[in-house]
Amino acid sequence: MNPINETHVSEPGLVVVDIAAADDATALAFQQLLADQWATATAQHTTRDAGEPGVRLRFYLDLRQPISPAAPAEALPRGSTGRPR
């Protein structure tokens, strides 16, 4: 996978998620579980590395923006350090 771009982690609450899974369906299902809770830049497909088992997937989350009523009430507010209050 490519190196993580500094822009994607420039503020608290921004997360880069790299997944290694046995198959496409598993990786995409995990991504969807997180996308159902938070603002997510989803990947459309997985990648395979020659000679490596399984698939890889990278996507980006913004924990400051819960999008679901079932999302955790403790989503990080803008400017948060992620430390308990």
C-alpha positions as a Markdown table, in Angstrom:
| # | Residue | x | y | z |
|---|---|---|---|---|
| 1 | Met | 0.0 | 0.0 | 0.0 |
| 2 | Asn | 1.0 | 3.6 | -0.5 |
| 3 | Pro | 2.3 | 5.7 | 2.4 |
| 4 | Ile | -0.4 | 7.5 | 4.4 |
| 5 | Asn | -0.9 | 11.1 | 3.2 |
| 6 | Glu | -0.4 | 13.6 | 6.0 |
| 7 | Thr | -3.7 | 15.3 | 5.1 |
| 8 | His | -5.7 | 12.2 | 6.1 |
| 9 | Val | -4.5 | 12.5 | 9.7 |
| 10 | Ser | -4.0 | 16.2 | 10.0 |
| 11 | Glu | -6.5 | 16.7 | 12.8 |
| 12 | Pro | -7.7 | 14.6 | 15.9 |
| 13 | Gly | -10.6 | 12.4 | 14.9 |
| 14 | Leu | -9.3 | 11.6 | 11.3 |
| 15 | Val | -8.4 | 8.0 | 10.9 |
| 16 | Val | -6.8 | 5.9 | 8.2 |
| 17 | Val | -7.9 | 2.3 | 8.3 |
| 18 | Asp | -5.9 | -0.5 | 6.6 |
| 19 | Ile | -7.6 | -3.9 | 6.6 |
| 20 | Ala | -6.1 | -7.3 | 5.7 |
| 21 | Ala | -8.9 | -9.9 | 5.2 |
| 22 | Ala | -9.3 | -13.4 | 3.8 |
| 23 | Asp | -11.6 | -12.2 | 0.9 |
| 24 | Asp | -13.3 | -9.2 | -0.7 |
| 25 | Ala | -16.6 | -9.7 | 1.0 |
| 26 | Thr | -15.1 | -9.7 | 4.5 |
| 27 | Ala | -13.1 | -6.6 | 3.9 |
| 28 | Leu | -15.9 | -4.7 | 2.3 |
| 29 | Ala | -18.4 | -5.8 | 5.1 |
| 30 | Phe | -16.1 | -4.5 | 7.8 |
| 31 | Gln | -15.7 | -1.2 | 5.9 |
| 32 | Gln | -19.5 | -0.9 | 5.7 |
| 33 | Leu | -20.0 | -1.5 | 9.4 |
| 34 | Leu | -17.8 | 1.5 | 10.2 |
| 35 | Ala | -19.3 | 3.6 | 7.3 |
| 36 | Asp | -22.8 | 3.0 | 8.9 |
| 37 | Gln | -21.5 | 4.8 | 12.0 |
| 38 | Trp | -19.2 | 7.6 | 10.8 |
| 39 | Ala | -18.5 | 9.8 | 7.8 |
| 40 | Thr | -16.3 | 7.5 | 5.7 |
| 41 | Ala | -14.5 | 7.8 | 2.4 |
| 42 | Thr | -15.0 | 4.2 | 1.3 |
| 43 | Ala | -12.9 | 2.2 | -1.1 |
| 44 | Gln | -14.7 | 0.6 | -4.0 |
| 45 | His | -12.4 | -2.4 | -4.3 |
| 46 | Thr | -9.7 | -4.4 | -2.5 |
| 47 | Thr | -6.1 | -5.0 | -3.6 |
| 48 | Arg | -4.1 | -8.2 | -3.7 |
| 49 | Asp | -0.3 | -8.3 | -3.1 |
| 50 | Ala | 1.5 | -10.9 | -5.2 |
| 51 | Gly | 2.6 | -13.8 | -2.9 |
| 52 | Glu | 0.6 | -12.6 | 0.0 |
| 53 | Pro | -2.6 | -14.3 | 1.3 |
| 54 | Gly | -5.9 | -12.5 | 1.3 |
| 55 | Val | -6.8 | -8.9 | 0.3 |
| 56 | Arg | -6.1 | -5.4 | 1.5 |
| 57 | Leu | -8.3 | -2.4 | 1.8 |
| 58 | Arg | -7.7 | 1.2 | 2.9 |
| 59 | Phe | -10.3 | 3.7 | 3.8 |
| 60 | Tyr | -10.7 | 6.9 | 5.7 |
| 61 | Leu | -12.9 | 7.8 | 8.7 |
| 62 | Asp | -13.9 | 11.1 | 10.3 |
| 63 | Leu | -14.8 | 10.3 | 13.9 |
| 64 | Arg | -16.0 | 13.9 | 14.4 |
| 65 | Gln | -19.0 | 13.2 | 12.2 |
| 66 | Pro | -21.3 | 10.5 | 13.4 |
| 67 | Ile | -23.9 | 9.9 | 10.7 |
| 68 | Ser | -26.2 | 7.3 | 12.3 |
| 69 | Pro | -28.6 | 7.6 | 15.2 |
| 70 | Ala | -26.9 | 4.4 | 16.5 |
| 71 | Ala | -23.5 | 6.1 | 16.4 |
| 72 | Pro | -21.6 | 6.5 | 19.7 |
| 73 | Ala | -22.6 | 9.6 | 21.6 |
| 74 | Glu | -18.9 | 10.2 | 22.3 |
| 75 | Ala | -17.9 | 11.0 | 18.8 |
| 76 | Leu | -14.9 | 13.3 | 18.9 |
| 77 | Pro | -15.8 | 17.0 | 18.6 |
| 78 | Arg | -13.7 | 19.3 | 16.3 |
| 79 | Gly | -10.4 | 20.1 | 18.1 |
| 80 | Ser | -10.7 | 17.2 | 20.5 |
| 81 | Thr | -7.5 | 15.5 | 21.7 |
| 82 | Gly | -9.3 | 12.2 | 22.1 |
| 83 | Arg | -8.6 | 12.4 | 25.8 |
| 84 | Pro | -11.4 | 11.7 | 28.3 |
| 85 | Arg | -13.1 | 14.8 | 29.7 |
